[in-house]
Amino acid sequence: METIINLVIQLVAGVAGGNAAGAALKDYNLGNLGNTIAGAIGGVAGGQILQVLLPVIASATAGGSLDLGAIVGQIVGGGAGGAILTVIAGLVKSMTGSQQTR
């Protein structure tokens, strides 16, 4: 159950981070659906990587109760991962689009 809660938190934070990055950086915007998908994937990946690096945030539920520090860590990891992957995907898209017009 802990893993599902962690994944849901990372997924939602990644979607929010991806859409925020797309809205803030118009050059790397993938559209609503693209930002959402890239953000979700990046959020889960970023959250999982952060869990490995910082085992303290590995569980949002400690002993049956919610751990606020772990939840915040999952939100930060998921949001940052979602934003980073969205920008990387937008950068790749813009680079390949400029090469095709030559």
N, C-alpha and C positions, 0 to 999 in steps of 0.2 A: 504494500500500500504506500509505503514511503516513496518508492521509486516513481509511482504514478503521480503522486503529488508534486514531486520534484520536476518531472517532465512537463506537467501541465503549467507550472509556474514558469519554467524556462520557455515553453512554447508561446505562452501569452506575452511574456516580456520580449521575446525575440520578434514577434509580430509587431509589437509596439515600437521596438527599436528600429526594425526594418522600414516601417512606414514613416517614422520620424526622420530617418536618414534620407529617405526618398523625397520627402517634402522639403527638407532643409537644403539638399544638394540637388538641384534641378537637373544638372548635367548627368547625374548618375541615377536618375529616377527610372525605374523599370515599369511604372504603372502600378495601379493598386494591387492587382493580382500578383505581379512579379515581386513587388516589395514584400507582400504578405508571405509568399512562398519562400523567398530567400531569407526573410527575417525569421520565419519559423525554423528553417533548417539551421541557420546560423545560431539562433537562440538555444536550441537543444545542443548543438555541437559546442558552443561557447560555454554553456552551463556545465556540460560534462567535463570539459577540459579544466574548468575552474574547480570542479569537485576533486579532480585528481591532484591539482596543485595545492588546494586548500581543503584538506579533509574535514575541517571544522564545519564547513557548510554542506557536507555530504547528505545531511538529513534534515529536512524541514520539520520533521516531527521527532522529537526526542522524548522517549518515555510516554508516548501517548498524547503529549501536549505540543502545541506549535512553538517552535523556536524562532523568535523574531529575527535574530541575527542570521540564521540559516536562510530564512525566507528572503531577507534583504540581499544576501549574497547570491541567491538564485536569481533574483530579479536583475541585479547588476550584471551578472555573468550572461544571462539570457539576453538582456537588452543590448549589451555591448557586442555580443556575438552576432545578434541579428543585424545590428547597424553595420558592423564591419563586413559581414558577408554580402549585404545589400550593396554597399559601396564597391566592393571588389567585383561583384557581378555587373554592376553598372559601368565600371571602368572597363571591364573586358568587352562588354557590349558596345561601348562607345569606340573602343580601339578597333574592334572588328568592323564596325560600321564605317569608320573613316577609311579603312583599307579597301573596302569594296567599292568606294566611289572613285578610286584612282583610275 
